[in-house]
Amino acid sequence: MASTRPVYWDTSCFICFLNKSELDRRKICEDVLRHAQLGAITLHTSVWTIAETVRPKAKSLPGARPLTANEIVAIGAVFRWSWITKHDVDQRVAFKAVELSRDFNLSPADAVHAATAIVWRCHVLQRWDRDFDRIKHLIPVESPAMMTAAQSQADMASVEGSFGPQRLGPHPDDFEEPTSP
């Protein structure tokens, strides 16, 4: 069997998957996740992504609030999926991150993501922001895209069990709305 394409996901992909204001991007992320679940690609990320994704929202954003314990558990469960490869920040990644931060003015977190993708020889780094454009000559950088053609999506939705459960992971509707004082 031919090896599958290794794809690295930055934290922004997981946040879009979970964010209520990003439902269009969630559909794309869910499609990529389902392909990883089926083994069509190998999805990689850093363990640092867990801390960035599960952290409480910034209090300066309108309507932002700390996540509840149940919400943190639900989001954390995503990172326990066996079909997402999580890489530790070891010395190789750390020293590569220092180099990338120095040479390309990346934030430490972005440098860790880029270094992890490079050290683990991923074919592409996927993200929803532009922070990685400065290193696209070292590793291809792109936004996640639908892997399943529109007609194929409709066909697969009609076949029981072809892509597992209808809903993958926690949905933004599962999270509490901020309460007004």
N, C-alpha and C positions, 0 to 999 in steps of 0.2 A: 504494500500500500504506500502510495506517495505521501510524503509528509505534508501537513497542512500549513497554511500561511500563518506565521506568528504575527499577531496584531497587538500592539501595546495601547492600553487605554489610560489616558490622563484622568485625573480626578474630575475634570469638567464633564466627562462622558457619564460618569456615575451620578453626578449632581443633576444633570439634565434628565437622566432616567427617573429621578426621584422628585423633581421640582414641578409643582402644579402649574407654574407659568410656562413650562417648556413641553407641553403635551405633544407637539409636532416632532420635536427632537426625541422625546421618549419613544415614539413609534419606531424611529430609526434605530435608537439604542436597543430597544427590545428585539428588533429584527436581527441585529448583530449578535446580541446575547443568545438568541435561539440558535443561530448558526454555530456559535461556540458550543452550546449545549449538545448539538447534534454531531460535533466533531468536524464540521466543515472548515473551521479556522481554530487556531489556538489563541485564546485571549489571555494576555499578560497584563499585569499591573504591579506596582510596588506596594509593599505593606504600608508605606507612607500614605497611600491613597485612603486606607481605612481611617486613619486619623483625620485626614482632610475632609472626608465625606461625612463622617459621623459627628464632627464637631458641632457645637451649637451655632446657630446662625448669628451673624454680626448684629449687635443690638442697634446699630445705626441705621439699618434698613427699615423702611416702613413695614409695620406688621411683623417684624422679625421677633422671634422668641427662642429661648433655649428649647431643645428637643426634650421630650419626655423620655423616661427610662424605657418604656415600651417601644417608642419610635427608634431609639438607639438600638435596641435588640433587633427590631425588624430590619433596619438598614444593615446592621452587622451581619445578619444572616446571609445577605447577598454575598459577602466576602467569604462565606463558608462553602459556596457552591464549588464542587470539585472541578468543574470545567473552567474555572478562572484560575490561572496560575499566578500565585502571589510570590514576589521575589523580595527577600530580605535586603536591607541596605547594608551590604557587607563592605569590606575595605575597597574592593575593586570598584563598586558603585560609588562609594563615598569619594575616592580620589578622582574618579572620572567626573563626578559632579563638581568638585572643586575646580577642575580644569575648565569645564563648560561655563561655570559661573564666572570665572575670571576672564576667559577669552570671549564670551558672548553676552556678558552682562545679564545672565539669567538669575532669577531669584533662587535662593537655595532649594525651595520646593520644586520649581520647574527644572532645575539642574538635576535633582535626584530622579525625576521622571525621565528626562532625556537620557541620563547616564544609564538608568536601568534598561531602557529600550535598546540602547547601543550595546551595552555589555552582554545582554542576553540575545543579541542579534535578531531582534524583531525586524520584520520587513517594513513596518510602517508604524509611526506614532500617530494615533488619532486623538484629537482634541476639539473642543468647540470654541476655543479662543485663539488669538493670534500670537501668544507668547512664544511659540516655538519656531516662528518663521526664521529667526536668526540662525538656526541650526539645521535647516532643511537640506543643506548640502551634505550633512553627515548622516541623516536618516530621513526618508520621505515623511512629510508631515501633511496630514489631511483631516478633514472633518469626517466623522462617521457617515456612511451612506447606506441606503437600503441595499441589501444583498439579494433580496427576493423580488423578482419582477412583480408588477401590480397584478397581472393575471394569475401568476403563480401563487400570490398571497391569497387570492380569493379561492383558488383550488385547494390550497393547503388548509384554509380555515374550514372548508367543507368536509375534510377528511378527519375523522375522529382520531386523535392521538398523533397526528403527523408531526406536530410541533409541540407536543406536550400540552399542558393546561392552557386555557385561553389567556389567562393573565399570568405574567411572569414576575415573581417577586412582589415586594410592596408597591402599592400604587399611591400617587400623591393624595388621592382621596382618603387614604387610610390615616393620614396625619391630621391632628386636631387643628382647628382654625384658632388663630389668636383671639383671646377674649378681650373685650373692651373694658376699661376700668370704670 
